[in-house]
Amino acid sequence: MSNCAIDHTQQEVVEKLAEQQSFMPEELVESCELFLSKPLSQETLNVVFHLLKKYDLATEEERAERNKNLQQLFL
């Protein structure tokens, strides 16, 4: 995943999660929703957005890596 010069709002990240949640493990969606309910830095919002972006098109291997990266953010 590449870095993007576009800053994403918390609402945009929540909307991206809503778009992708049917492709994600339920427990990960719940953790992500809880995480996104808190104030987050712009950098964190951008990272989460790009982990969610095109999640539905990712291979199983890519999804597993994204899932791992998301879970690390939630710690």
Jmol script that loads the backbone (N, CA, C; Angstrom):
load data "model"
ATOM      1  N   MET A   1       0.840  -1.180   0.000  1.00  0.00           N
ATOM      2  CA  MET A   1       0.000   0.000   0.000  1.00  0.00           C
ATOM      3  C   MET A   1       0.883   1.241   0.000  1.00  0.00           C
ATOM      4  N   SER A   2       0.508   2.176  -0.790  1.00  0.00           N
ATOM      5  CA  SER A   2       1.300   3.383  -0.897  1.00  0.00           C
ATOM      6  C   SER A   2       0.733   4.475  -0.010  1.00  0.00           C
ATOM      7  N   ASN A   3       1.604   5.437   0.291  1.00  0.00           N
ATOM      8  CA  ASN A   3       1.140   6.590   1.050  1.00  0.00           C
ATOM      9  C   ASN A   3       0.382   7.502   0.107  1.00  0.00           C
ATOM     10  N   CYS A   4      -0.601   8.177   0.662  1.00  0.00           N
ATOM     11  CA  CYS A   4      -1.451   9.040  -0.139  1.00  0.00           C
ATOM     12  C   CYS A   4      -1.385  10.446   0.435  1.00  0.00           C
ATOM     13  N   ALA A   5      -1.389  11.427  -0.436  1.00  0.00           N
ATOM     14  CA  ALA A   5      -1.318  12.820  -0.005  1.00  0.00           C
ATOM     15  C   ALA A   5      -2.678  13.349   0.450  1.00  0.00           C
ATOM     16  N   ILE A   6      -3.734  12.563   0.262  1.00  0.00           N
ATOM     17  CA  ILE A   6      -5.082  13.004   0.620  1.00  0.00           C
ATOM     18  C   ILE A   6      -5.355  12.633   2.074  1.00  0.00           C
ATOM     19  N   ASP A   7      -5.789  13.623   2.855  1.00  0.00           N
ATOM     20  CA  ASP A   7      -6.196  13.355   4.233  1.00  0.00           C
ATOM     21  C   ASP A   7      -7.662  12.941   4.235  1.00  0.00           C
ATOM     22  N   HIS A   8      -7.959  11.896   4.965  1.00  0.00           N
ATOM     23  CA  HIS A   8      -9.324  11.373   5.040  1.00  0.00           C
ATOM     24  C   HIS A   8      -9.932  11.728   6.391  1.00  0.00           C
ATOM     25  N   THR A   9     -11.185  12.152   6.372  1.00  0.00           N
ATOM     26  CA  THR A   9     -11.879  12.489   7.613  1.00  0.00           C
ATOM     27  C   THR A   9     -12.292  11.212   8.328  1.00  0.00           C
ATOM     28  N   GLN A  10     -12.614  11.354   9.602  1.00  0.00           N
ATOM     29  CA  GLN A  10     -13.081  10.205  10.371  1.00  0.00           C
ATOM     30  C   GLN A  10     -14.358   9.649   9.734  1.00  0.00           C
ATOM     31  N   GLN A  11     -15.223  10.534   9.259  1.00  0.00           N
ATOM     32  CA  GLN A  11     -16.470  10.096   8.614  1.00  0.00           C
ATOM     33  C   GLN A  11     -16.183   9.293   7.342  1.00  0.00           C
ATOM     34  N   GLU A  12     -15.210   9.718   6.562  1.00  0.00           N
ATOM     35  CA  GLU A  12     -14.849   8.974   5.346  1.00  0.00           C
ATOM     36  C   GLU A  12     -14.352   7.570   5.689  1.00  0.00           C
ATOM     37  N   VAL A  13     -13.598   7.465   6.773  1.00  0.00           N
ATOM     38  CA  VAL A  13     -13.083   6.159   7.179  1.00  0.00           C
ATOM     39  C   VAL A  13     -14.232   5.270   7.658  1.00  0.00           C
ATOM     40  N   VAL A  14     -15.161   5.836   8.416  1.00  0.00           N
ATOM     41  CA  VAL A  14     -16.342   5.086   8.873  1.00  0.00           C
ATOM     42  C   VAL A  14     -17.150   4.610   7.670  1.00  0.00           C
ATOM     43  N   GLU A  15     -17.317   5.468   6.680  1.00  0.00           N
ATOM     44  CA  GLU A  15     -18.057   5.093   5.463  1.00  0.00           C
ATOM     45  C   GLU A  15     -17.334   3.994   4.693  1.00  0.00           C
ATOM     46  N   LYS A  16     -16.015   4.062   4.635  1.00  0.00           N
ATOM     47  CA  LYS A  16     -15.236   3.027   3.942  1.00  0.00           C
ATOM     48  C   LYS A  16     -15.397   1.690   4.673  1.00  0.00           C
ATOM     49  N   LEU A  17     -15.389   1.725   5.997  1.00  0.00           N
ATOM     50  CA  LEU A  17     -15.623   0.497   6.768  1.00  0.00           C
ATOM     51  C   LEU A  17     -16.995  -0.072   6.439  1.00  0.00           C
ATOM     52  N   ALA A  18     -18.005   0.775   6.377  1.00  0.00           N
ATOM     53  CA  ALA A  18     -19.366   0.318   6.060  1.00  0.00           C
ATOM     54  C   ALA A  18     -19.413  -0.350   4.689  1.00  0.00           C
ATOM     55  N   GLU A  19     -18.668   0.186   3.730  1.00  0.00           N
ATOM     56  CA  GLU A  19     -18.624  -0.392   2.373  1.00  0.00           C
ATOM     57  C   GLU A  19     -17.981  -1.775   2.369  1.00  0.00           C
ATOM     58  N   GLN A  20     -16.980  -1.966   3.219  1.00  0.00           N
ATOM     59  CA  GLN A  20     -16.164  -3.182   3.161  1.00  0.00           C
ATOM     60  C   GLN A  20     -16.529  -4.229   4.203  1.00  0.00           C
ATOM     61  N   GLN A  21     -17.399  -3.886   5.154  1.00  0.00           N
ATOM     62  CA  GLN A  21     -17.606  -4.785   6.292  1.00  0.00           C
ATOM     63  C   GLN A  21     -18.147  -6.161   5.913  1.00  0.00           C
ATOM     64  N   SER A  22     -18.885  -6.267   4.837  1.00  0.00           N
ATOM     65  CA  SER A  22     -19.416  -7.586   4.457  1.00  0.00           C
ATOM     66  C   SER A  22     -18.312  -8.539   3.978  1.00  0.00           C
ATOM     67  N   PHE A  23     -17.131  -8.007   3.702  1.00  0.00           N
ATOM     68  CA  PHE A  23     -15.999  -8.827   3.251  1.00  0.00           C
ATOM     69  C   PHE A  23     -15.028  -9.135   4.393  1.00  0.00           C
ATOM     70  N   MET A  24     -15.299  -8.561   5.577  1.00  0.00           N
ATOM     71  CA  MET A  24     -14.370  -8.644   6.700  1.00  0.00           C
ATOM     72  C   MET A  24     -14.903  -9.566   7.796  1.00  0.00           C
ATOM     73  N   PRO A  25     -13.992 -10.137   8.604  1.00  0.00           N
ATOM     74  CA  PRO A  25     -14.444 -10.926   9.756  1.00  0.00           C
ATOM     75  C   PRO A  25     -15.245 -10.031  10.717  1.00  0.00           C
ATOM     76  N   GLU A  26     -16.326 -10.560  11.244  1.00  0.00           N
ATOM     77  CA  GLU A  26     -17.232  -9.778  12.086  1.00  0.00           C
ATOM     78  C   GLU A  26     -16.528  -9.158  13.293  1.00  0.00           C
ATOM     79  N   GLU A  27     -15.655  -9.941  13.941  1.00  0.00           N
ATOM     80  CA  GLU A  27     -14.966  -9.424  15.126  1.00  0.00           C
ATOM     81  C   GLU A  27     -14.021  -8.272  14.775  1.00  0.00           C
ATOM     82  N   LEU A  28     -13.456  -8.305  13.582  1.00  0.00           N
ATOM     83  CA  LEU A  28     -12.585  -7.213  13.146  1.00  0.00           C
ATOM     84  C   LEU A  28     -13.410  -5.953  12.881  1.00  0.00           C
ATOM     85  N   VAL A  29     -14.575  -6.112  12.292  1.00  0.00           N
ATOM     86  CA  VAL A  29     -15.469  -4.975  12.047  1.00  0.00           C
ATOM     87  C   VAL A  29     -15.847  -4.325  13.374  1.00  0.00           C
ATOM     88  N   GLU A  30     -16.206  -5.148  14.358  1.00  0.00           N
ATOM     89  CA  GLU A  30     -16.596  -4.616  15.667  1.00  0.00           C
ATOM     90  C   GLU A  30     -15.439  -3.865  16.320  1.00  0.00           C
ATOM     91  N   SER A  31     -14.233  -4.417  16.244  1.00  0.00           N
ATOM     92  CA  SER A  31     -13.057  -3.741  16.806  1.00  0.00           C
ATOM     93  C   SER A  31     -12.785  -2.432  16.083  1.00  0.00           C
ATOM     94  N   CYS A  32     -12.948  -2.454  14.791  1.00  0.00           N
ATOM     95  CA  CYS A  32     -12.715  -1.259  13.975  1.00  0.00           C
ATOM     96  C   CYS A  32     -13.742  -0.172  14.297  1.00  0.00           C
ATOM     97  N   GLU A  33     -14.996  -0.559  14.459  1.00  0.00           N
ATOM     98  CA  GLU A  33     -16.039   0.411  14.808  1.00  0.00           C
ATOM     99  C   GLU A  33     -15.742   1.069  16.146  1.00  0.00           C
ATOM    100  N   LEU A  34     -15.326   0.275  17.118  1.00  0.00           N
ATOM    101  CA  LEU A  34     -14.988   0.803  18.430  1.00  0.00           C
ATOM    102  C   LEU A  34     -13.785   1.749  18.321  1.00  0.00           C
ATOM    103  N   PHE A  35     -12.774   1.341  17.585  1.00  0.00           N
ATOM    104  CA  PHE A  35     -11.573   2.153  17.384  1.00  0.00           C
ATOM    105  C   PHE A  35     -11.922   3.487  16.729  1.00  0.00           C
ATOM    106  N   LEU A  36     -12.799   3.453  15.737  1.00  0.00           N
ATOM    107  CA  LEU A  36     -13.168   4.674  15.005  1.00  0.00           C
ATOM    108  C   LEU A  36     -14.137   5.567  15.779  1.00  0.00           C
ATOM    109  N   SER A  37     -14.620   5.110  16.905  1.00  0.00           N
ATOM    110  CA  SER A  37     -15.516   5.940  17.718  1.00  0.00           C
ATOM    111  C   SER A  37     -14.735   6.910  18.600  1.00  0.00           C
ATOM    112  N   LYS A  38     -13.411   6.768  18.596  1.00  0.00           N
ATOM    113  CA  LYS A  38     -12.537   7.614  19.413  1.00  0.00           C
ATOM    114  C   LYS A  38     -11.852   8.657  18.532  1.00  0.00           C
ATOM    115  N   PRO A  39     -11.424   9.769  19.137  1.00  0.00           N
ATOM    116  CA  PRO A  39     -10.640  10.748  18.362  1.00  0.00           C
ATOM    117  C   PRO A  39      -9.312  10.117  17.931  1.00  0.00           C
ATOM    118  N   LEU A  40      -8.968  10.292  16.669  1.00  0.00           N
ATOM    119  CA  LEU A  40      -7.745   9.695  16.121  1.00  0.00           C
ATOM    120  C   LEU A  40      -6.937  10.739  15.373  1.00  0.00           C
ATOM    121  N   SER A  41      -5.638  10.515  15.298  1.00  0.00           N
ATOM    122  CA  SER A  41      -4.774  11.429  14.549  1.00  0.00           C
ATOM    123  C   SER A  41      -5.048  11.295  13.051  1.00  0.00           C
ATOM    124  N   GLN A  42      -4.689  12.324  12.321  1.00  0.00           N
ATOM    125  CA  GLN A  42      -4.866  12.303  10.873  1.00  0.00           C
ATOM    126  C   GLN A  42      -4.083  11.150  10.252  1.00  0.00           C
ATOM    127  N   GLU A  43      -2.889  10.927  10.741  1.00  0.00           N
ATOM    128  CA  GLU A  43      -2.054   9.836  10.219  1.00  0.00           C
ATOM    129  C   GLU A  43      -2.737   8.485  10.410  1.00  0.00           C
ATOM    130  N   THR A  44      -3.316   8.274  11.591  1.00  0.00           N
ATOM    131  CA  THR A  44      -4.004   7.014  11.870  1.00  0.00           C
ATOM    132  C   THR A  44      -5.222   6.848  10.974  1.00  0.00           C
ATOM    133  N   LEU A  45      -5.994   7.916  10.803  1.00  0.00           N
ATOM    134  CA  LEU A  45      -7.162   7.856   9.919  1.00  0.00           C
ATOM    135  C   LEU A  45      -6.753   7.474   8.502  1.00  0.00           C
ATOM    136  N   ASN A  46      -5.677   8.057   8.012  1.00  0.00           N
ATOM    137  CA  ASN A  46      -5.214   7.755   6.658  1.00  0.00           C
ATOM    138  C   ASN A  46      -4.768   6.295   6.540  1.00  0.00           C
ATOM    139  N   VAL A  47      -4.077   5.800   7.566  1.00  0.00           N
ATOM    140  CA  VAL A  47      -3.617   4.411   7.548  1.00  0.00           C
ATOM    141  C   VAL A  47      -4.816   3.464   7.506  1.00  0.00           C
ATOM    142  N   VAL A  48      -5.801   3.698   8.385  1.00  0.00           N
ATOM    143  CA  VAL A  48      -6.978   2.826   8.430  1.00  0.00           C
ATOM    144  C   VAL A  48      -7.730   2.883   7.104  1.00  0.00           C
ATOM    145  N   PHE A  49      -7.898   4.088   6.542  1.00  0.00           N
ATOM    146  CA  PHE A  49      -8.600   4.218   5.271  1.00  0.00           C
ATOM    147  C   PHE A  49      -7.932   3.358   4.200  1.00  0.00           C
ATOM    148  N   HIS A  50      -6.611   3.418   4.131  1.00  0.00           N
ATOM    149  CA  HIS A  50      -5.919   2.684   3.069  1.00  0.00           C
ATOM    150  C   HIS A  50      -5.875   1.182   3.321  1.00  0.00           C
ATOM    151  N   LEU A  51      -5.969   0.766   4.583  1.00  0.00           N
ATOM    152  CA  LEU A  51      -6.096  -0.672   4.859  1.00  0.00           C
ATOM    153  C   LEU A  51      -7.474  -1.184   4.443  1.00  0.00           C
ATOM    154  N   LEU A  52      -8.470  -0.317   4.526  1.00  0.00           N
ATOM    155  CA  LEU A  52      -9.833  -0.696   4.140  1.00  0.00           C
ATOM    156  C   LEU A  52     -10.083  -0.551   2.641  1.00  0.00           C
ATOM    157  N   LYS A  53      -9.377   0.375   2.007  1.00  0.00           N
ATOM    158  CA  LYS A  53      -9.593   0.659   0.583  1.00  0.00           C
ATOM    159  C   LYS A  53      -9.344  -0.594  -0.259  1.00  0.00           C
ATOM    160  N   LYS A  54     -10.319  -0.922  -1.096  1.00  0.00           N
ATOM    161  CA  LYS A  54     -10.249  -2.079  -2.003  1.00  0.00           C
ATOM    162  C   LYS A  54     -10.024  -3.398  -1.261  1.00  0.00           C
ATOM    163  N   TYR A  55     -10.441  -3.457   0.003  1.00  0.00           N
ATOM    164  CA  TYR A  55     -10.347  -4.695   0.786  1.00  0.00           C
ATOM    165  C   TYR A  55     -11.047  -5.824   0.052  1.00  0.00           C
ATOM    166  N   ASP A  56     -12.190  -5.511  -0.542  1.00  0.00           N
ATOM    167  CA  ASP A  56     -12.982  -6.526  -1.237  1.00  0.00           C
ATOM    168  C   ASP A  56     -12.254  -7.130  -2.434  1.00  0.00           C
ATOM    169  N   LEU A  57     -11.295  -6.408  -2.992  1.00  0.00           N
ATOM    170  CA  LEU A  57     -10.560  -6.886  -4.164  1.00  0.00           C
ATOM    171  C   LEU A  57      -9.249  -7.581  -3.794  1.00  0.00           C
ATOM    172  N   ALA A  58      -8.883  -7.526  -2.521  1.00  0.00           N
ATOM    173  CA  ALA A  58      -7.622  -8.103  -2.069  1.00  0.00           C
ATOM    174  C   ALA A  58      -7.697  -9.629  -2.050  1.00  0.00           C
ATOM    175  N   THR A  59      -6.543 -10.257  -2.260  1.00  0.00           N
ATOM    176  CA  THR A  59      -6.457 -11.718  -2.142  1.00  0.00           C
ATOM    177  C   THR A  59      -6.594 -12.101  -0.668  1.00  0.00           C
ATOM    178  N   GLU A  60      -6.819 -13.367  -0.409  1.00  0.00           N
ATOM    179  CA  GLU A  60      -6.919 -13.835   0.983  1.00  0.00           C
ATOM    180  C   GLU A  60      -5.640 -13.510   1.749  1.00  0.00           C
ATOM    181  N   GLU A  61      -4.504 -13.658   1.093  1.00  0.00           N
ATOM    182  CA  GLU A  61      -3.216 -13.364   1.728  1.00  0.00           C
ATOM    183  C   GLU A  61      -3.109 -11.868   2.071  1.00  0.00           C
ATOM    184  N   GLU A  62      -3.512 -11.012   1.127  1.00  0.00           N
ATOM    185  CA  GLU A  62      -3.489  -9.566   1.375  1.00  0.00           C
ATOM    186  C   GLU A  62      -4.455  -9.193   2.492  1.00  0.00           C
ATOM    187  N   ARG A  63      -5.622  -9.826   2.510  1.00  0.00           N
ATOM    188  CA  ARG A  63      -6.602  -9.544   3.566  1.00  0.00           C
ATOM    189  C   ARG A  63      -6.040  -9.919   4.929  1.00  0.00           C
ATOM    190  N   ALA A  64      -5.381 -11.058   5.007  1.00  0.00           N
ATOM    191  CA  ALA A  64      -4.797 -11.500   6.278  1.00  0.00           C
ATOM    192  C   ALA A  64      -3.773 -10.476   6.771  1.00  0.00           C
ATOM    193  N   GLU A  65      -2.973  -9.953   5.862  1.00  0.00           N
ATOM    194  CA  GLU A  65      -1.976  -8.937   6.224  1.00  0.00           C
ATOM    195  C   GLU A  65      -2.658  -7.650   6.678  1.00  0.00           C
ATOM    196  N   ARG A  66      -3.688  -7.230   5.969  1.00  0.00           N
ATOM    197  CA  ARG A  66      -4.432  -6.026   6.362  1.00  0.00           C
ATOM    198  C   ARG A  66      -5.094  -6.223   7.718  1.00  0.00           C
ATOM    199  N   ASN A  67      -5.677  -7.400   7.933  1.00  0.00           N
ATOM    200  CA  ASN A  67      -6.309  -7.698   9.218  1.00  0.00           C
ATOM    201  C   ASN A  67      -5.291  -7.581  10.350  1.00  0.00           C
ATOM    202  N   LYS A  68      -4.116  -8.141  10.128  1.00  0.00           N
ATOM    203  CA  LYS A  68      -3.045  -8.087  11.128  1.00  0.00           C
ATOM    204  C   LYS A  68      -2.661  -6.623  11.408  1.00  0.00           C
ATOM    205  N   ASN A  69      -2.506  -5.837  10.367  1.00  0.00           N
ATOM    206  CA  ASN A  69      -2.132  -4.437  10.527  1.00  0.00           C
ATOM    207  C   ASN A  69      -3.209  -3.643  11.265  1.00  0.00           C
ATOM    208  N   LEU A  70      -4.462  -3.925  10.966  1.00  0.00           N
ATOM    209  CA  LEU A  70      -5.565  -3.244  11.673  1.00  0.00           C
ATOM    210  C   LEU A  70      -5.545  -3.625  13.154  1.00  0.00           C
ATOM    211  N   GLN A  71      -5.398  -4.907  13.443  1.00  0.00           N
ATOM    212  CA  GLN A  71      -5.410  -5.355  14.823  1.00  0.00           C
ATOM    213  C   GLN A  71      -4.264  -4.731  15.616  1.00  0.00           C
ATOM    214  N   GLN A  72      -3.115  -4.541  14.978  1.00  0.00           N
ATOM    215  CA  GLN A  72      -1.984  -3.900  15.654  1.00  0.00           C
ATOM    216  C   GLN A  72      -2.299  -2.452  16.011  1.00  0.00           C
ATOM    217  N   LEU A  73      -3.065  -1.779  15.163  1.00  0.00           N
ATOM    218  CA  LEU A  73      -3.461  -0.400  15.453  1.00  0.00           C
ATOM    219  C   LEU A  73      -4.380  -0.329  16.663  1.00  0.00           C
ATOM    220  N   PHE A  74      -5.202  -1.346  16.863  1.00  0.00           N
ATOM    221  CA  PHE A  74      -6.203  -1.337  17.915  1.00  0.00           C
ATOM    222  C   PHE A  74      -5.595  -1.553  19.301  1.00  0.00           C
ATOM    223  N   LEU A  75      -4.342  -1.999  19.372  1.00  0.00           N
ATOM    224  CA  LEU A  75      -3.704  -2.269  20.668  1.00  0.00           C
ATOM    225  C   LEU A  75      -3.401  -1.002  21.426  1.00  0.00           C
TER     226      LEU A  75
END
end "model"
wireframe off; spacefill off
backbone 0.3
color backbone group
